[in-house]
Amino acid sequence: MSGAGLHIVFDIAAWLVAGAAVYWLSRRGLKFPSQSFELPYIAALVFGAGLGAYLFGSSNLWLSGQAGIARSVEGALAGGIVAIELYKWSAGIALRTGARFALPLALGIAIGRLGCYFAGLDDFTYGTPTALPWGHDFGDGLSRHPVQLYESGAMAAFAVAYVLAVLNRNDFVITNGFYLALVYYGSQRFLWEFLKPYGALIGPFTLFHLLSLFILLYAAVMLATASKVRPLHERAAA
């Protein structure tokens, strides 16, 4: 199977596993805010994520001297955040609604990045050249950082930690899991960006460096004000 074909397979697997994660959480006796499953909410999320994915993915491609259209998972995440916050503001929803997405997000990225790895050079998600023994030749004769695997492993580690927190009924992690996932994702993504051949936007920082900082700032503000809102989840009746 071609690299592009494998990418599609892993993308489908990522969506299926993310859906299974939502189901598993519901089976653990946790009931998250119903607003995050309502049609207008989903529509805003899909629109914002889709727009962000192509806007930031393509912009980064052009900034790096490449032609074409591209998608970005970080762009999708940022676009989804902005769209949902605007929707909640317009609908008068003060409740925080992201808690159910922490585990699906981590698992989806962990699996989806494997597809990026197998897609090779065409995906433009490979790393800069390296002499490290685990460097990978994606087809251009250069040993490169497999940054897709770095990110996949990092998000898989978060998913494991989150599952353990759920099993131990850690209310703080369950309630604020989405924002914790964003802090973790933004931090590790910021680091990996130094190992990618993307065009700089400000000083040594690429577009995705700045996007990572935006995600980190958003999550930090939400966590800092977490004590001022009621818990996001409720115990399901036994």
Secondary structure as GFF3:
##gff-version 3
##sequence-region A 1 238
A	DSSP	alpha_helix	3	27	.	.	.	ID=ss1
A	DSSP	beta_strand	30	31	.	.	.	ID=ss2
A	DSSP	three_ten_helix	34	37	.	.	.	ID=ss3
A	DSSP	alpha_helix	39	63	.	.	.	ID=ss4
A	DSSP	alpha_helix	73	91	.	.	.	ID=ss5
A	DSSP	three_ten_helix	99	101	.	.	.	ID=ss6
A	DSSP	alpha_helix	102	119	.	.	.	ID=ss7
A	DSSP	three_ten_helix	120	123	.	.	.	ID=ss8
A	DSSP	beta_strand	136	137	.	.	.	ID=ss9
A	DSSP	beta_strand	143	144	.	.	.	ID=ss10
A	DSSP	alpha_helix	147	167	.	.	.	ID=ss11
A	DSSP	alpha_helix	171	192	.	.	.	ID=ss12
A	DSSP	three_ten_helix	193	195	.	.	.	ID=ss13
A	DSSP	beta_strand	200	202	.	.	.	ID=ss14
A	DSSP	beta_strand	205	206	.	.	.	ID=ss15
A	DSSP	alpha_helix	207	224	.	.	.	ID=ss16
A	DSSP	three_ten_helix	226	228	.	.	.	ID=ss17
A	DSSP	beta_strand	234	235	.	.	.	ID=ss18
###
